Amino acid sequence: MKTKALLFLLLLLSIQSFAQSDKDLAFDKAMEAIKLMDEGKLDESILLLEECKKLDPKNINYPYEVALAYVFKKEYSKAIKELNRIKKDKKTNSQVFQLLGNSHSFSGNPKMALKTYADGLKKFPKAGNLYLETGNIFLHQEEYSNAIQFYEKGIDVDPEYSSNYYRAADLFLRSSNKVPGIIYGEIFMNLERTTDRTLKMSEMLYDTYNESIKLSKDSSSIDFCEIIFNAEDLQSTKALKLPYCAIFGQNFVLATIGQTELNLHSLSLIRSSFIEFYFQKDSKDYPNVLFDYHKLMIKEKVFNAYNYYLFQMGNKEEFNVWAEEEKEEYDRFVKWYTTEENELKLNAKNKYLRTQY
């Protein structure tokens, strides 16, 4: 009996070891397949991933990667087939619905894409990526109000997901109401610091400030948005709740006093003064997580360098000269800014939304 029990135990251990080695082998093959995919060798990648599916059939990552390869090949029907097999799996995730919806969209079926994203949001109601893709469909259809609605809903439920900020900022910066774009764009740059989109947003933000602020020796003016007052509000006996643009504008125009031209240096001074004025009165009724972060950086004496960093792509020559001359200041900022505890903290209770005021 003892011999039989020992043989059974050895057999069981052997089976477990074999099963584990299959998963390890599948993982190693998948890494190779992904490398091939990155090199554009899509057919070879798919062949390897198909082997991974056989070695570890319960792992949904492998059919997902197969589908991704088919998307790169523009064989969307094959991608859809792969993803439909795993979308109901208990281990599925929002990325599966995102790629499935994208495959429908790429194949010319935006209606089915929207349905797929909606189905995904029923399972994953806080999936910022699915709100992003829904907004993108409306963006491509030039339904900008609907697009903004979904981007901002994505920001609301998933405030650490950067792409919704980027899309929302891009739309608002092109509109007559640039204040939300300025704020969304800067938050985006704090969440996504080292991509091509970061560099593009740096230039877009600087250009927006440059186009919206008019300075001279005798006067200054700003044009970030159109301020509209409701007649009923003006006739009300209650204290008037000003539009956020008005609050932003009145503090900003005060901050421009004494400045005669706009560049990285003067913009940094203006934004520092803006925070000083803003926190004298309006921060209580109009709290803003980004401006709280600015106040912290002013306290830590890194806000000037932050401004040069933030807008550097809008005025590269001035930034390069400053960074060389003030290397010690910039290095101190970089050290502070890249320390995890000093990152801009966003969560369900600590976030910015245009609609919160």
C-alpha positions as CSV (number, residue, x, y, z in Angstrom):
1,M,0.0,0.0,0.0
2,K,2.8,2.4,0.9
3,T,4.5,1.7,-2.4
4,K,1.3,2.4,-4.4
5,A,0.7,5.6,-2.4
6,L,4.3,6.7,-3.1
7,L,3.9,6.0,-6.8
8,F,0.6,7.9,-6.9
9,L,2.2,10.9,-5.1
10,L,5.2,10.9,-7.5
11,L,2.7,10.7,-10.5
12,L,0.7,13.6,-9.1
13,L,3.8,15.7,-8.6
14,S,5.0,14.8,-12.1
15,I,1.6,15.9,-13.6
16,Q,1.7,19.2,-11.6
17,S,5.3,19.8,-12.7
18,F,4.4,19.1,-16.3
19,A,1.4,21.4,-16.2
20,Q,3.5,24.2,-14.7
21,S,6.2,23.7,-17.3
22,D,3.5,24.0,-20.0
23,K,2.5,27.4,-18.6
24,D,6.1,28.5,-18.4
25,L,6.8,27.4,-21.9
26,A,3.6,29.3,-23.1
27,F,4.8,32.4,-21.3
28,D,8.3,32.2,-22.9
29,K,6.8,31.7,-26.3
30,A,4.4,34.6,-25.8
31,M,7.3,36.9,-25.0
32,E,9.0,35.8,-28.2
33,A,5.7,36.3,-30.1
34,I,5.3,39.8,-28.8
35,K,8.8,40.7,-29.8
36,L,8.1,39.4,-33.3
37,M,4.9,41.5,-33.3
38,D,6.8,44.6,-32.4
39,E,9.1,43.8,-35.3
40,G,6.2,43.6,-37.7
41,K,6.5,39.8,-38.2
42,L,2.8,39.3,-37.5
43,D,2.3,35.8,-39.1
44,E,5.2,34.3,-37.2
45,S,3.8,35.9,-34.0
46,I,0.4,34.4,-34.5
47,L,1.8,31.0,-35.1
48,L,3.6,31.1,-31.7
49,L,0.6,32.5,-29.9
50,E,-1.5,29.7,-31.2
51,E,0.9,27.3,-29.6
52,C,0.6,29.3,-26.4
53,K,-3.2,28.9,-26.5
54,K,-2.8,25.1,-26.7
55,L,-0.3,25.0,-23.9
56,D,-2.3,27.2,-21.6
57,P,-5.9,27.2,-22.8
58,K,-7.4,29.0,-19.8
59,N,-5.2,32.1,-20.2
60,I,-7.1,34.8,-22.1
61,N,-4.0,36.9,-22.7
62,Y,-2.9,34.7,-25.6
63,P,-6.1,34.9,-27.7
64,Y,-6.1,38.7,-26.9
65,E,-2.6,39.0,-28.4
66,V,-3.7,36.9,-31.4
67,A,-6.6,39.4,-31.9
68,L,-4.2,42.3,-31.6
69,A,-1.9,40.8,-34.3
70,Y,-5.0,40.4,-36.6
71,V,-5.9,44.1,-35.9
72,F,-2.4,45.1,-37.0
73,K,-2.9,43.0,-40.1
74,K,-6.3,44.8,-40.7
75,E,-8.0,41.4,-40.6
76,Y,-10.7,42.6,-38.3
77,S,-13.2,39.8,-38.7
78,K,-10.6,37.3,-37.4
79,A,-9.8,39.6,-34.5
80,I,-13.5,39.9,-33.7
81,K,-13.8,36.1,-33.7
82,E,-11.0,35.7,-31.2
83,L,-12.3,38.4,-28.9
84,N,-15.9,37.1,-28.9
85,R,-14.6,33.8,-27.5
86,I,-13.1,35.4,-24.4
87,K,-15.4,38.4,-23.7
88,K,-17.6,36.4,-21.4
89,D,-14.7,34.7,-19.7
90,K,-14.7,35.3,-15.9
91,K,-11.2,36.7,-16.3
92,T,-12.0,39.1,-19.1
93,N,-11.2,42.8,-18.7
94,S,-12.0,46.2,-20.2
95,Q,-9.1,45.9,-22.7
96,V,-10.9,42.9,-24.4
97,F,-14.0,45.1,-24.9
98,Q,-11.9,48.0,-26.0
99,L,-10.1,46.0,-28.7
100,L,-13.3,44.3,-29.8
101,G,-15.1,47.6,-30.2
102,N,-12.1,49.1,-32.0
103,S,-12.2,46.1,-34.4
104,H,-15.8,46.8,-35.2
105,S,-15.0,50.5,-35.6
106,F,-12.0,49.8,-37.9
107,S,-14.1,47.5,-40.0
108,G,-16.6,50.3,-40.6
109,N,-19.3,49.5,-38.1
110,P,-19.3,52.3,-35.5
111,K,-22.8,51.3,-34.3
112,M,-21.6,47.9,-33.2
113,A,-18.5,49.5,-31.7
114,L,-20.7,51.7,-29.5
115,K,-22.7,48.7,-28.4
116,T,-19.5,46.8,-27.5
117,Y,-18.2,49.6,-25.4
118,A,-21.6,49.9,-23.7
119,D,-21.6,46.2,-23.0
120,G,-18.1,46.5,-21.5
121,L,-19.2,49.4,-19.3
122,K,-21.9,47.3,-17.9
123,K,-19.3,44.9,-16.6
124,F,-16.6,47.6,-15.9
125,P,-18.4,50.9,-15.1
126,K,-15.2,52.6,-14.0
127,A,-13.2,51.7,-17.2
128,G,-11.9,55.1,-18.4
129,N,-10.6,53.4,-21.6
130,L,-14.1,52.5,-22.7
131,Y,-15.4,56.0,-22.1
132,L,-12.4,57.2,-24.2
133,E,-13.3,54.9,-27.1
134,T,-16.9,55.9,-27.0
135,G,-15.9,59.5,-27.1
136,N,-13.6,58.8,-30.0
137,I,-16.5,57.4,-32.1
138,F,-18.5,60.6,-31.6
139,L,-15.4,62.7,-32.2
140,H,-14.9,61.1,-35.6
141,Q,-18.6,61.7,-36.3
142,E,-18.0,65.4,-35.4
143,E,-20.5,65.1,-32.6
144,Y,-18.2,67.1,-30.2
145,S,-20.7,67.7,-27.4
146,N,-21.2,63.9,-27.1
147,A,-17.5,63.3,-27.3
148,I,-16.8,65.7,-24.5
149,Q,-19.6,64.1,-22.4
150,F,-17.9,60.7,-22.5
151,Y,-14.4,62.0,-22.1
152,E,-15.4,63.9,-18.9
153,K,-17.4,60.9,-17.7
154,G,-14.2,58.9,-18.1
155,I,-12.3,61.5,-16.1
156,D,-15.0,61.3,-13.4
157,V,-14.9,57.6,-12.9
158,D,-11.2,56.9,-13.7
159,P,-9.3,60.2,-12.8
160,E,-5.9,58.6,-13.1
161,Y,-6.4,57.5,-16.7
162,S,-4.6,60.1,-18.9
163,S,-6.1,59.8,-22.3
164,N,-9.5,61.3,-21.5
165,Y,-7.7,64.4,-20.3
166,Y,-5.8,64.7,-23.5
167,R,-8.8,64.4,-25.7
168,A,-10.9,66.8,-23.7
169,A,-8.1,69.3,-23.5
170,D,-7.6,69.1,-27.3
171,L,-11.2,69.9,-28.0
172,F,-11.5,72.7,-25.4
173,L,-8.3,74.4,-26.5
174,R,-9.8,74.6,-30.0
175,S,-13.0,76.1,-28.7
176,S,-14.0,79.5,-27.4
177,N,-13.9,78.1,-23.8
178,K,-10.2,77.4,-23.3
179,V,-10.1,77.3,-19.5
180,P,-11.1,73.6,-19.1
181,G,-8.6,72.8,-21.9
182,I,-5.8,74.5,-20.0
183,I,-6.5,72.6,-16.8
184,Y,-7.2,69.3,-18.4
185,G,-4.1,69.6,-20.6
186,E,-1.8,70.4,-17.6
187,I,-3.2,67.5,-15.6
188,F,-2.6,65.2,-18.6
189,M,1.0,66.3,-18.7
190,N,1.4,65.4,-15.0
191,L,-0.1,61.9,-15.6
192,E,1.7,61.2,-18.9
193,R,5.1,62.8,-18.7
194,T,7.3,61.2,-21.4
195,T,5.4,60.6,-24.6
196,D,5.0,62.4,-27.9
197,R,1.6,63.5,-26.7
198,T,3.2,65.2,-23.7
199,L,5.5,67.3,-26.0
200,K,2.6,68.2,-28.2
201,M,0.5,69.3,-25.2
202,S,3.4,71.4,-24.0
203,E,3.3,73.3,-27.2
204,M,-0.5,73.6,-27.4
205,L,-0.7,75.0,-23.8
206,Y,2.0,77.6,-24.4
207,D,0.4,78.6,-27.7
208,T,-3.0,79.0,-26.0
209,Y,-1.6,81.3,-23.3
210,N,0.3,83.2,-25.9
211,E,-2.8,83.7,-28.1
212,S,-5.1,84.5,-25.2
213,I,-3.0,87.0,-23.3
214,K,-2.4,90.5,-24.7
215,L,0.2,92.6,-22.9
216,S,1.4,96.1,-23.4
217,K,3.0,98.9,-21.4
218,D,-0.3,100.5,-20.8
219,S,-2.8,97.6,-20.4
220,S,-3.4,93.9,-20.5
221,S,-6.3,91.7,-21.5
222,I,-7.1,88.1,-21.6
223,D,-9.5,86.1,-23.8
224,F,-9.8,82.5,-22.5
225,C,-13.5,82.2,-22.9
226,E,-16.9,83.9,-23.5
227,I,-18.5,84.7,-20.2
228,I,-22.3,84.3,-20.3
229,F,-24.5,85.4,-17.4
230,N,-28.0,84.0,-17.0
231,A,-30.6,86.8,-16.7
232,E,-32.4,85.0,-13.9
233,D,-29.2,84.8,-11.9
234,L,-28.6,88.5,-12.4
235,Q,-32.1,89.3,-11.1
236,S,-31.8,87.0,-8.1
237,T,-31.4,88.3,-4.6
238,K,-29.1,85.4,-3.8
239,A,-25.3,85.9,-4.1
240,L,-24.3,85.4,-7.7
241,K,-22.3,82.3,-8.4
242,L,-20.0,83.4,-11.1
243,P,-19.0,81.1,-14.0
244,Y,-15.6,79.5,-13.4
245,C,-14.2,81.3,-16.4
246,A,-15.0,84.6,-14.7
247,I,-13.3,83.5,-11.5
248,F,-10.3,82.3,-13.5
249,G,-10.2,85.4,-15.6
250,Q,-10.4,88.0,-12.9
251,N,-7.6,86.5,-11.0
252,F,-5.5,86.0,-14.1
253,V,-5.8,89.5,-15.4
254,L,-4.7,90.8,-12.0
255,A,-1.7,88.5,-12.2
256,T,-0.7,90.1,-15.5
257,I,-0.3,93.6,-14.0
258,G,3.3,94.8,-14.6
259,Q,4.0,92.4,-17.4
260,T,4.6,93.8,-20.9
261,E,5.5,90.7,-22.9
262,L,4.8,87.0,-22.8
263,N,7.6,84.4,-22.6
264,L,8.5,81.5,-20.3
265,H,9.8,83.9,-17.6
266,S,6.8,86.2,-17.5
267,L,4.3,83.3,-17.8
268,S,5.9,81.7,-14.7
269,L,5.6,85.0,-12.8
270,I,2.0,85.4,-13.9
271,R,1.0,81.9,-12.9
272,S,2.7,82.4,-9.5
273,S,0.8,85.6,-8.9
274,F,-2.4,84.0,-10.1
275,I,-2.2,81.4,-7.4
276,E,-1.6,84.1,-4.8
277,F,-4.7,86.0,-5.9
278,Y,-6.8,82.8,-6.3
279,F,-6.1,81.6,-2.7
280,Q,-6.9,85.0,-1.2
281,K,-10.6,84.5,-1.8
282,D,-11.8,82.0,-4.4
283,S,-10.1,78.7,-3.6
284,K,-12.8,78.0,-0.9
285,D,-15.8,78.3,-3.2
286,Y,-13.9,77.1,-6.3
287,P,-11.5,74.4,-5.1
288,N,-9.1,73.1,-7.8
289,V,-6.8,70.1,-7.3
290,L,-4.3,71.4,-9.9
291,F,-4.0,74.8,-8.2
292,D,-3.5,73.1,-4.8
293,Y,-0.6,71.3,-6.5
294,H,0.7,74.7,-7.7
295,K,0.5,76.1,-4.2
296,L,2.5,73.1,-2.9
297,M,5.2,73.6,-5.6
298,I,5.5,77.3,-4.7
299,K,6.0,76.4,-1.1
300,E,8.7,73.9,-2.1
301,K,10.3,76.5,-4.3
302,V,10.1,74.4,-7.5
303,F,7.2,76.1,-9.3
304,N,9.3,78.4,-11.5
305,A,11.3,75.4,-12.8
306,Y,8.0,73.5,-13.2
307,N,6.7,76.2,-15.5
308,Y,9.8,76.2,-17.7
309,Y,9.5,72.4,-17.9
310,L,5.8,72.5,-18.6
311,F,5.9,75.0,-21.5
312,Q,9.3,74.2,-22.9
313,M,8.1,73.0,-26.3
314,G,6.4,76.4,-26.9
315,N,9.6,78.3,-26.6
316,K,12.5,75.8,-26.9
317,E,15.3,78.4,-27.3
318,E,14.4,80.2,-24.1
319,F,14.0,77.0,-22.2
320,N,17.4,75.7,-23.3
321,V,19.2,78.9,-22.3
322,W,17.4,78.9,-18.9
323,A,18.1,75.2,-18.3
324,E,21.8,75.7,-18.9
325,E,22.1,78.9,-16.9
326,E,19.9,77.6,-14.0
327,K,21.0,74.0,-14.0
328,E,21.0,73.7,-10.2
329,E,17.4,75.0,-9.9
330,Y,16.2,72.7,-12.7
331,D,18.0,69.6,-11.3
332,R,16.5,70.3,-7.9
333,F,13.0,70.5,-9.5
334,V,13.6,67.2,-11.4
335,K,14.6,65.4,-8.3
336,W,11.5,66.7,-6.5
337,Y,9.1,66.1,-9.4
338,T,10.2,62.5,-10.0
339,T,9.8,61.5,-6.4
340,E,6.7,59.4,-6.1
341,E,5.3,61.2,-3.0
342,N,5.4,64.5,-4.9
343,E,3.3,63.4,-7.8
344,L,-0.1,65.0,-8.5
345,K,-2.6,62.9,-6.5
346,L,-5.9,62.2,-8.2
347,N,-8.7,60.0,-6.9
348,A,-12.5,59.9,-6.6
349,K,-12.5,62.7,-4.0
350,N,-9.6,64.7,-5.4
351,K,-10.0,65.6,-9.0
352,Y,-11.0,68.3,-11.4
353,L,-14.1,68.3,-13.6
354,R,-15.4,71.3,-15.6
355,T,-18.9,70.4,-14.4
356,Q,-18.1,70.5,-10.7
357,Y,-18.7,74.2,-10.3
